[in-house]
């Protein structure tokens, strides 16, 4: 059986990023945290933490962190059902999840906020591209994720959420300056585009669909959904913008579609670890309800 004080110390170091911050969160000394993790590593027989700025977990460490998160949530369930067993001053359980930035900037934030306002847990949200959030689940770093992958990770359930619609849009002035002769492979190879980060493939997927070929796009990188809209409005470049964020500006004429009637719909799914907690099930209900009201039903 695990020494759960050591297990929770490991999870705290990975979550907080350092032994010192983990010690403050656990109300112990950094040396106590270090000793607990050393004992756990000796028992497991391998390193669990990569010491650095910040500290990160090894593959085995991530699996143990996920186990610690599950145990904390199950304890929270037990304390809620049997409050007499709950020690005074017990720390809230942490619920780690991953989501793509565009969902967080549109429909997901209200759902998680509604849940967290009532739940006795702390939500820890990691942001990544929708094609990569499933990796967080597979690594054990999170217990649930919004992902573009329908196939569930090992030990997880997968439910369809609907599709997020993206529109290729830019300011009228940008179109007049860079695309006045038409939108094709030649003009797009010269017109600056906007991407979230190097994992962002939406622009290339849209160009492939419209032009029927791959085009090397000149790209500005802005890792913020709202900043991408702001940049498009200012004429910095064209981008694949979430319909929910672009719609008001398209209606006002501040943005225009590069090729009207060519949306890119990205199906999204909610994956969660099985047999985890009633509180994770509660978050799932909020997420599914929010997705039904915000995403396209036919993915």
N, C-alpha and C positions, 0 to 999 in steps of 0.2 A: 504494500500500500504506500502511496506517495506521502511524503511530508508536505502537506499543503501550504504550510508557511513558506517553505522554499519555493513551491510552485507559484504562489502568489507574488513572491519577491521577483521571480523571473518575469512574470507578466508585467509587473510594475516597471522594471528596468526597460523592457522593450517598449512599453507604452509611453513612459516618460522620457526615454532617450538617454538617461544617465543614472548611475548608482546614487548620486547625491539627491536628484529629484525624486527617485523612487523611495529613498529613505524618508524624505519629508512626507511623501504621500502615505507611507506605511507607519509613520511615527516611530521609526527606529533609527539607529545609526547607519551610516554607509558601510561600516565594517560588518555590521550584522547582516546587511543585504548581501555583501560580498561572500560572507561565510555560508549563508544559506544556498547561494547559487553554486559555490564550490562543492558543497556536499551533494547537491543535486546532480552536478556534472560527474562527480565521482561515482554516484550510484548508476547513472545512465551509461557512463563510460565514454562520453564524448563531449565536446564543447557545445554549449547552448547559447552563448552570447558572443558576438563579435564586438570586442571593446573598441569604441571609436566615438566620433562626434557626429551623429548620435550613435549610441549602442544599438545594434540590430541583432535579431535572432538568427541562428542557423536553421537549417531545415527541420532538424529535430526540435530545436527550441520553439519554432513556430507551432509545431504540432502540440507541444506541451502548453503553449500559451492559449491555444484554442481550447484545450481541455480545461485549463484554469478558468477561462471565460464561461464555459458551460457549467462548471461547478458553481461559480459565483451566481449565475442566473438561477440554477436549481435551488441554491440556498435561499435566494431571494424569494422564489416561489414558496418554499417551506416557511419562511418567516412571515410571509403574507397570510398563509393559511393557519399558521400556529404562532401568533405573535408572542406568546409566552416564552417561546424558545429563542427569540431574537435577542442577542446581547445588546446592551445599551451602546450607542455610538457606533453600531456596525456600519462599515463602509458600503456605499452603494455599489452594486454590480455594474460592470462596464459591458455595453453591447456594441461590439465593433462591426461596422458595415462598410461596404464600398459602393460607390455610385459614380456615374459619369457626370461631368461638370454641367452639361446642358440640362440633364434631368434635375440636378440640384438647383440650378438657376431658374427653373420653371415650376414643375409640378411636385417635385419630391420634397423640397424644403417644408412646405406647409404640412405635408403628411407626417414627417418625422417630428416637426415641432408640436403638432397636435398630440402625438403619441407621448413625447417626452415631457410635455406639460403635466401629464397625469401619472406617468409611470415612475416608480422609485428606482430607476436605473440611469446611468450616464451613457449617452450615445456618443460613440467615437466614429466619425465619418471620414473615410479615406476617399480621395477623388482620383480617378484614372479614366482613361479612354474606355468606352463601352466594350471594345474588343479585348480589353485586358483586365477588367475587374474580376473576371472568373479566376484569374491567376491568384488573386488575393484569397479566394475561397480554397483553391487547391493547396495553397501553401499553409493554410491554417491561420492566416493573419486576421480574417474576419469570419463572422458567422452567417452573413447574408450579403447579397450584392445585387444591384441592377446591372445586367449584362446583356450583350448581344447574342450570347450563346444559349441555345435551347437545351443542349445536352447537359444534364446535371453533373456537377462535380461529384466525386466519390463521397457518399454519405450525405448528399444533399437532395432536396426536392427542387423542381423547376416549374414555374408557372408563367404562362404568357401574360405580358402586361399590355400589349398593343404596340403600335409603331409611332416613333417620333418622326415628324415630317421636317425635312430641311429644304430650304430654298436657296438657290444660287442668286445672290443679290448684291447690288452696289448702288452708289449714289448716281443720279442722272449725270452729274458732271464727270464722274469717273468713266461712265459708259461712253459719253461723248468724246472724252479724251483718248481712251484706250481701245474702245470696241466699236467705234462709229462705222467701220467697214463691215461689221458683222462678227458674230461669235463663232470662231472655228479654231482648229488646232494652231494655226499660225498666230492669230491674235491673242489667244490664251497663253501661248508660250512667251509673250512679251508683257502681258498685263499682270501687275502684281496681285497676288492672291493673299488671303489671310488664313492661317492655320492655328489651331489651338496649341499643338506641340508636334514633335516629330512622329508620334504615334497616330496622328490624325490623318486618316485616309479618305475623308469624305469628299474633298475637292477632286482627288484623282478618280474616285469612283464615279462622280457626276460627269467629269470630263470624258471618261471612257464611255459612258452611256450616251452622251450627246454627240461626241466626235467619232466614236468607234475606234479610238486608238489611244495609246498612252501618250501623254504630253508632259514634258518636264516643266513644271510651273515655278516661276519666281515667287517666293513666299516670304511674307512677314509672319513672325510667330508671336502670338499674344495668348498666354495661358489663362484666359478669362472669357466666359461666354458673353458677359455684358460688354467687356472691352472690345470684343470682335464686332459687336453691333455698333458701338461708338466709332470704331475705326472705319467701318463701312460707311457710316453716315458722313464722316469727315473726308471721304474720298481716298483713304489710304490704300484700299484694295477691294477686291470682291471676295466674298466668303460664302460658305454653306452655313446659313443662319437658321436656328430653330424657328419654325413658323410662329410659335407663341411669342417670341421676342421680336420677330421681324414684322408681323402683321400690322401693328399700328403705323409703322413707318412706310410700309407699302401702301396702306390706305391713304396716308397723307401725301404720298408722292415723294417723300424724302429718300426712299429706296425704290428701286425697280428690279424686277427679275431679269437676269441676263437672257434667258430663253423662257418666256412664259409657258406654263404648263409642263415643266420638267422637274417636278419635285423628286427628292430622294427620300424614301421612307425606310427607316431603320427599325426593324422589330426589336423589342426589348423584352427581357425576361427577369423574373425575380427568383433567385436561387437562395435557399436557406438551409442551414444544417438541420438534419432530422433530429427529433427527440431532444430538443434543447431546452425550451422554456415556454411557459405560458406568455411571458412578456414578449418574446420574439414572435410568437403567434399573434399577439396583439399588434405589434408593428406591422406584420404581414397584412393584417386586415386593413390597416390604415393605408398602406402602400397600394394594395389592390384597388381600394375604393378611389384613391386619388388618381390612379392610372386610368380607371374607367372613365373618369370625367375629363381627362386631359389628352389622352393618346388616341390614335386612330384604332378603331375596333378591329379592323381587318388588317393584320400585320402581314 
